[in-house]
Amino acid sequence: MPECAVDAMLDSLNVGRWNLHFALYGTPESIDARYAIVQRAFSRVPQARFKAARYGGKPGDPLPADGGDRNLAGIPAITAFRMLDWRSGLGAHVDFAPICPATGRDALRQYTMVKTRAAEYGFDYYGGFTAGARHLHHIFAAIFDRDDAGQVEQAGALLCSLMSDVRAAGYGQYRAHLVYMDFAAAQYSFNDERRRVAALFRNDQGRARSQRYSLAGQAGHLARCNAAARASVHMPCAIARRKLNTFADSAVR
């Protein structure tokens, strides 16, 4: 999507380039006190705007109508899965999830890195950051049409490239899809952790094949990934790309 189209969408929706969603819970007095703290903190950000809605917790009180507010109120929904239709066809996605220090500099660096690489492979940036106590979870979803072999291939290649990119930049992932778990583990070398993890998988082959690889459906996948991981920290991701169209059935809607 070109930047001019993004600007037009932001104007239409009346939102910013960066948007924070949060919720405060408790008595009206405690909510007011904490909201004042939030306002003071973000008032230092140029052009920051606040929008808040208050909901009661008693039976009969109005419920939030917006999807984001409903999620924060604990009302389950699957409306977010509509984003899988972004590329048309039968939508699927695979996530890339690096950890990020809780600083604006690191967040912007990761955002720019992932967005730029995604564009090279033909994907729009669809992601965001979830704040922890001292870190940020950066979640990017590569959305593709699972019936389009070209998109499936590119999604797998993109994930492998991103894993290598963040490793070179000094970051690491906190989770990965089963298809890519060996490639993700191979990015770490402290205390020879890569070979230790591979050995654990080999010692538990039957259980791993029956439980962890039931989605992939091919018993030989584990051995091939382990062999590639032993050969090089930068494991070739051709295996993972071939598996992407297999697990797509489990990743849709």
Summary of the structure (lengths in Angstrom):
residues: 253
radius of gyration: 21.0
end to end distance: 22.8
largest distance: 62.6
contacts: 652
relative contact order: 0.10
helix: 52%
strand: 12%
